[in-house]
């Protein structure tokens, strides 16, 4: 990157960052990420205990209940919302035109959909996480672009950070506008900065008079960025005398002078998404618009995502339900070799997977929402697990649905309709689902994020032992702490309740699955401890191993959730006991495969091969095809300064 920073101020001691603003060492990048973590564990976490080999079923059993008064208010809204979506929103037209019509923005605003998560005292609906996610599920089933619009606006946009960290004045100023229908966006990513925020190059320089900041930089992939009137922008404040500086969150008015929306980005799916490349040139932001204080930006972003991540699996669950409906009806109607295709074992397996996995995803999501709505719980691990699990499993569901539908699964809805067949947009479903494995933390980043939390107890007592910067004194103290911790902890991993044949008997036919989860949990903790003993400081580079550890934890969390829920509802929905049993049987097969792969794999060989690939040793393998032209860089360079592009922002006209 060759960015320079416009008009650096030196009067207040805040000089410019280097031209290569984002070039930091691996160690510095890790330090920035670590500093942004929420270090304390002052509330219970089922997921944290699970990774430690402690099967704390009491944290989720009995199944949590929502507030009846909240349920009644939410159901009234959801009924009205569903009626509007069915009658007034044409998802196929949004897909064809790659645009959500102005009148849909107006309709959503009239219903209060832009204020679902905003407290009622600021004009919002004040929905719980549970009901908010159900609304997103409905919206996404009609148009995933509308689901993404509403989710980005209030799960990670201005409402959530202000709800958690904003001042009373900020809430009074901005939240009523957003609840009434103005749209917000979250701007963190830059052309050369994704999951490594230490390289952030957008700068907010304090003004000499102390009234605010001047914002300079370029932000990429801002969902809602072309239509948003209020933005959360992450920028680096230079440190100075009496000023801590650091990455800071700002509320920025989208109509401020110096903001240019240079592009609306287009994607393989979510064609109605309003996603921008946005430039800031000497944009003034008043000091009153800092959220939470200087240097708190990344911590605010991560804390926001603890619950914000629940919106994405909501749309994955909706996709699973939609896929199940199409798969069931098609497989019962389509006859091959004298029988409906759903009765053939090859297709029957796919149907069973779709049904069981959709039930598993929905149950995980509902549990996370109910836990999040109860402030007594820490759900950072659980929310990350359901985001990871649902995005991966929904993608597999979509792929299996294409296979069940055959050629019709690859055909567009318009083409099917032109032949007089039902316009089931399966190919669109797959295109729209693919981004979920990247949005709000890619699968690979989620593996590392969750793994870091999963081993937090170990690093808390033994981290200095493997820290190369720790002196002998720190290492000695860490050794004493670790000895005391492991002397108590390791014996608990040898024998547990899951070994008793009568354990969890109150869960009837699901008891055996819970006994297995308890045994798996202890086995997972033993495997993690052994790996830390074996690799020590090199553990963080064993990303494939850590990914499998996390995937096992996700399956165990899902198994626990479905057993507790299904048995709690056995009298009202007895069929769900069958679904829970089916899900657990499938999950146990996956868990056994993952445990085997912890130690029987090609990880080291793959890493060695990758080094040779990067060095060009096998470049000859690429011959015989016409590759993309090398006439442009992989990452576009940008220069700070005024925009030379046309402003392509879209302003939704006021309702008449």
N, C-alpha and C positions, 0 to 999 in steps of 0.2 A: 504494500500500500504506500502511496506517495502523497498522503494527505498533508496539507499544511493548515494551520489554524488561523483564521482571520482575526486581525486586531487583538493580539494577546495583551491582556492587561498586566502591567507590572506595578502599578501604583499600590495595589493591595497585596503584593507579594505573590500573586497567582500568575506564574509564567506559563508559556505554552508547553504542551506535551511534545515529545519528539515527532518528527515527520512520520516515522514508522510507529504510530501511536500504539498499535496493538502487538508489537513484537516483544513478547515476554518469554521467560524461560518456563520450562515445564514445572519447576518447583514453584515459581511465582504464581502460575495459573492455578496450581493446586491450593496454594495458600489463600487466594482470593475466594475460591469455591468453598474452602473449609470455613473461612471467616463468615460466610453467608449462611451457614447451617444454623439451625436452631439446636443448640447443644444440649439444652436441659430436657430431661424426661420426667416432668413433674406430674404427669397424668398417665393413667394406664393405657397400654397398647397391646391388643391381642397379637398383632403381627410381630412386634418386637419380642414378645415372650415366646412366640412360636419358633422363631429362629434361634432362640437360646435353649430350645429343647424343653420348654415349659408350656404344656398344653393347658392354657388357662381358659377352659371352656366357660367358666363362670362369667367371663367378661362379655360374652355374647349370648349366654343362656340364663334366663329366658330371653326369647326373641324380643328385641326392643320394640316399643309401641310409640306411635306418633300421637300428638295431642288431638283429641276429638274435635275441639273447636277449630284448630288449624285445618283439620281434614275437611270439615264442612265448608269453610270459606274457600279452600283450594278446589274442592270438587265443583263448586258453582262456577269458578273461573275455568276449570278444565273442560267442563261441559260446553260453555260458551266458546271457548277457544277451539275445541274440536269441530263445533258447528261451523265456525268461521273458516277454518282450514278446508273442510270438506266442500263448502259452497262457494268460497270466494277466491281460493288460491289454486292456480293452475300450475302444478309442478312441472308438467311437460313443457309448457310455454317458457318457464324460467330456464329450463335446460336448453331449449332451442335458441332462445334469445340471449342466453348468458347474462340475464339481467332480472333482478327482482323489481317489479313495477312500482312506481311511486305510490299507487293506491294501496299496495300491500303494506308499505311502510306506514301509511296513514291508518290502515285497518289495525295493524299490530299496535300502534300507538293508542288508538281508541280503546282497545281491550286492556291496555296496561302491560302488554308483553315486554316492553322495554324496562319496566320497573318491577319485574317478578321478584328479584332478590333485594330490592330496595325497601327499607323500612317504611311502614305506612305513614309515619309522621313526616316523611319527606315526599309523600305522594305516591309511594310504591305499593305493591301488593303484599310485600313481606312474606312471601312463600318460604316454606322450609326447603332444605336441599332436596328432600324426597319429592315434593310436589313440583319443584322447579325442574328436576330431571325428568319427571313424567311429562311435563309440558314440552321440553326439548325433544323427547322421544316422539311425541305427536307431530311436532313441527318437522322434524327430520324425516319422518315417514312420508310426508307430502313433498318436501323439498329440503334436501340436506343443506342447501345454501342458506335457507332461512334458519335452520338449526345452528349453523355456524355463525350467522349474523347475530342471533340472540345470545349465543354462548360467548363469543368473543367480546361482545358489548358488556356483559355483566359478570362473567366468570373471571375474566382477567383484565377487562377494561376498567374504566374509572370507578364504577360503583364498588367493586370488591376491595381494592386497596383503600379507598376512603372509608368504607365500612369498618375495616380492621385498624387503620392507622391514621385516618384523617382527623383534623381538628373539627370542632363544632362549626366553626365559621366555614370551613371548606365544605362540610356536608350541607349546610344551609344554602351555600352558594351554588353548588353543582348538582346535588342529587335530585332536587325537584325538576331541573331541566332534563335530566336523563330519564327520570320516571315518566315525563310527559312525552318522550319520543325522540329526543336528540340521541345520536349514536356516538359511542365511544370506541376507542381502539387502544391497543397496547403495543408500544414500539420499543423493542429491545434489540432484535436482530439487525445486523449490518451486513453489507456485502461480503465482508471477510470475517464476520463474527457470528457464530451460532451458539453452540453449547459451551463455549469457552469465553465467558464474559470478561476475563482479565484483559482481553485484547480490545475492549470497547474503545472506540475512537471518537465518538460524538462527545463534544466538550461543552460544558456550561460554565462560562467564565463570569465570576462575580463582577458586577459593575462597580466603578470607582465610588459612586455615591451610596453604595450599599442597598439600593432599592430592589435589586434583583439580579438576573443573570442574562448573558447573551449566549444563545444556543446555536452551535454550528456542527453540522454532521449530516450523514445520510443514513436512513433506516430502510431496510428491505423487508418484504413479506409481512406488511402490517395488515392483518385482516380487519376489514371495515375502514381501512385507511383512506379510501377515496370518498367516503360518505361521512366520516366522523367529524363532529364539530368540537369534541373534547378528546384529548389524547393523554395517555400516560406515557411519558418519554423517559427512558433511562439514559443518563448522560454522566460523564466523568467531570466532577468539580476538582480543579487543581488544588492541591494542598497549599496552604500559606500560613502566615503568621496568625495564630489564633483561630485557624480554620482547619478542620480535620480533612475536608475534601472527601474524595472517593466517589464511587458510583451512587448516584442519587436519583430518586424518582420525582418527577414533576408533573403537575397537571398543566397542560398547554392548550390554549384555545386554538382550535383548528383554523380559525380565520385570522390568526395573527400575521402581521406583515413579515415576510421573509420565508413563509412556508410554501413550498411548491410540491404538488403531487405530480411527479414526473412520468409515472407509468401506472397503468392498471395491469397487474400481472395476470397471465392466463395459465391455466393448469389442465392436466389430463382429466380431472374430475372437478366437482364443485364449481360448475361453470358459472353459476350466478354469484360467486364469491367476489366481493369488492375488496381487492387486495392490492396494496400500493407499494411503490418505491417513492419515498418522501424525503425531500431535502429541506434542511433548516439552515438559513443564512442570517446570522445576526438577529435571531428571533428573541425578542425581549420576553422574559418570564418573571413576573413579580415574585419576590421572596416568599410571599404568602402562599404560593403555589407549590412549595416544597412539601412532599409527603413524608412525614416521619423523621425528618432531619437529614442533614448531609451524611453521605456514606452509608445510608441504610437501604439503598435501592435494591440490591440483590436479596437481602434478607426479606424485604417486603415482597419481592417477586416470588421467592420460594414459599413464603407463608401464604400468599394469595393462592398459589397453585395447590396447596394442600387440599383445599376444597374445590378450587377451580378446575382441577383435573377430573372431577366427577362428571362434568358436562360431556366430555368426549365419550366415555363409556355409555352414557345414556343414549347417545345416538348409535353406538354399536349394538346395544341391546335392541333398540328399535329396528335396526337392520336385521338382527337375528329373527325377530318376530315376523317381519315382512318376508324374509327368506323361508321361514318355516311354513307360512301360509301358501306361498307359491309352490314350494316343493311338495307339500302334502296334497294340494289339489291337483297339481300336474301329475304326480306319481300315481294317484288313484285313477285319473282319467285316461292317461296314455297307456295303451295296451300294446305289448310286444310279445311274440311267441305264446300267444293265448292267455297271457296274464297281465294285470296292471304292472307297470315297471317297478312300482314300490314293493311288490311282493318278491322280486328277484333279490337275492342276498346282496349282490354288489351295490344295488341302490338302497336296500334296506339299511345297510350299515351307515350310509350317508344321512339318511333320514334320522336315524337314531342319534347320530352325532350332532346334527343341527338342533334337534329338540332338546337333548340333554344339555348341550353347551349353552343354548339360549337360556334355559332355566338356571344354569350355573352362573352365567354373567348377570342376569337380572337379580339373582339373590345376593351376589357379592355387592352389586351396586346399591340395592336397597339397604343392605346392612351398613355399608359405608355411609350412606346418607343419614340413616337413623343415628349412627354413632356421631357423625359430624353435627347433627342437630342437638346433641347432648354435649355441652361444654366440658363434661367430666372426662372426655376421651381425647387421646392424642391419635389422630388418624393419618399421620404423615406417611407411614408405611402402607397402611391399608389402602389409602387413596391412590398411591403410586402403583400398588399391586393391581388394583382393578383397572387402572388406565392401561397398564402393560398387558394384562391378561385379555381384556376385552378387545383391545385393538388387534392383537395377534389372532385371537380366536374368531372374531368377526370376519377377518380377512379369509381365514380358512373356510368359514361358513359360506362366504360369497363364492369362493372358488369351487366348493362342492356343489353349490346351487347351479353354477354354470354347467358343470359336468352332468348333473341330473337332467337339466333342460336340453343338453346336447347342442346342436346347431342353433336352436332357438335361444339358448343362453348367450350366444355370441352376437345375436342379431339385435338391432336397435328396436325400441318400442314402436317408433314410427313405421319401420319396415314391417313389423308384425301386424300392426293395425291396417296397413295398406292391403294386406292379404286377407283381412277379415278375422285375424286371430287376436286373442287377448293381449293387450299392450303391456306386458310385464317387463319392466326396464331392468333386466338382470345385469346386462353389460354396464349400465350406468351405476348400478349398485356397487359393482366391483371397482369401477373407476373412482367413485366417491369414497369408498372404504379405504383405499390404499394410503391416503394421506394420514390416516389415524395412527399409523405406525411411526410417523415422523412428527406430527403436531405435538406441541406441548411436551417435548422430550421424546427423542427417538427411542426405539426399543433398546438400542445399545446403551444410550445414556441412562435410560430408566434402570437397566440392569445394574449399572455402576452406582447410581444414586441410591437404589434400594440396598445394594450390597454394603455400601458405606454405613447406612443406618443399621443394617443387620449385624455388623461386626463392631458396632459402637461400644458395646460393653467390654469387648476384648481390648480395643484401643484405649479405652478409658483407664484400664488397669495396667496394660502392658505396652502401650504405644511408644513410650520412651525407650523401651528395650530395642526396638527396631528402627528408631529415629536416628539417622546418622549424625544429626546436629546435636543430639543430647549428650551432655557430658557424663562422666563416670558417676557423679553423684546422683544425677537424675535417673540413670540406668539402674543404679543400686536400689533407689527408692521404688522404681517401677517393678523391679524384680521381687521385692518384698510384698508389694501390693498384689502382684500377679500370683505369687505363691499362696497367699491367703485366699484369694478369690477362687483359684482353681482347686484348691484343697476342698472347698465346700461344694463347688459347682460340678466338677467332673463325676463324683460318685452318683449324682442325681441322674446322670445320663445312662447309667447301666441298667437300672430297673425302674419301671414305671407302671402306672395304673393300666396301661394298655395291654399288659401281659396277663392280667386277670381275665379269665373267660367270662366272668359275670359283670365286668365293668361296663358302665353306660347302659345297663340293661333297660333303663327307663325309656330308651329310644327304640325299643323293639327291633324291627328288622334292620334298622340303621346302626345299631350298636356296634356291630363288627367293623363298620367303616370308621367309626370314631376311635375304636381301639387301635386300628391301623394308623390313623392320623397321629395318635399319641406316640406310637412306636417310630413312625417316620420322622416325627419332630425331633426325637432324641437322636436318631441316626443322622439327621441333617446337622444337628449341633456338633456331634462327634466328628463328622466329616469336615466341617468348617474349622474346628479346633485342630484337627490333624493337618489340614492344609496350611493353617497359620504357623504351626510348628515347623512344617517342612519348608515353606517358602519365605516366611517372615516378611521382611521389607519388600520382597519381590511379589508379594501376594497381589498388590494392586495392579500388576501387569497381567495377572492370570484372568483376563477378562472373560474368556470362554467358560472357565471353571465357575467364576462368580455368577455368570449368567445362568448356568444350570442350577446353582444353589438358589437363586432368586426364583427361577421357574418352578422348582420343587415347592418353595414356600408359597407361591401363588396357588398351586394346585391344592396344597393342604388347607390354605385359607378358604378356598372355594368349597372343598369337601366339608369342612366344618360348618360353613354357612348353610349349605343346602340341607345338611342333616338336622341342624337346629330348627331351621325354618319349616321344613317339610313336616317334622314331627309336631311342631307347635300348631300347625294348621291341618293336622291329620283328620280332624272331624269335619272341617268345612271344605277342604280340598284334598280328599284322600288320594287322588291321582298323582299329586305331587310327591308322595312318598315313593311311588314307582319311578318318577323322574329323578329324584334324589339318588335312589339306588342305582339307576342306570348311569347317572353322571359319575358317581363314585367308582363304579366298576371301570368305566373308561379312564377316569383320572388315575386310578391305581396302576393301570398299564403304562400310562405316560410317566408316572413317577418312577416306576421300576426302571424304565429305559433311561431316565435322567440320572438316577443313582449309578447305573452301570457306566454311563458316559462320563461321570465325574473322573473316573480313573482309567477307563478304556476309551481312548480317543486319539485323534491325530493332531492335537493342538500344537505341540512343539514342532512337528513336521510342517504343519501349515504355516507357522510363523517363519520358519526358515525358508520355505518356498516363497513366501510373500516378499522376503528381502531380495531374493533372486529375481522375482518378477519385477519389482520396482527398479532393480538395477538394469533391467532390459535383457537379461539372459535369455528369456524365451520370446523375445520380440518377433522372432521369425514365425512364431505360431500365428501372428496377426496378418501374415501375408495372404494374398488371394482374395481380399475384399477391399472395397473402397471405404475408407474410414472418414470420420468427420474432418472437414478442413481445419487446419491449424492457423486460421487467419485472425483469431481473437483469443484473448486470455480465458482461462477457465473461470477466474473471478475478475469481474470488471473493476478496474481501478477508478477511484474518484478523487476529485480535488475539491477542497472546501472553497466556498465562494458562492456568488449569486448563481441561480439556475439559468441555464441557457435553453431549457426545454419548455414546452407549452404546459401550462397547468391543466391537468385532466381531472381535477377533482369534480365530483358530482354532488350537487346540492339538491336535496329533496325539497321541492316547493312546499310552502305551508298549505295546510288543509283549507279548503274553501268552506 
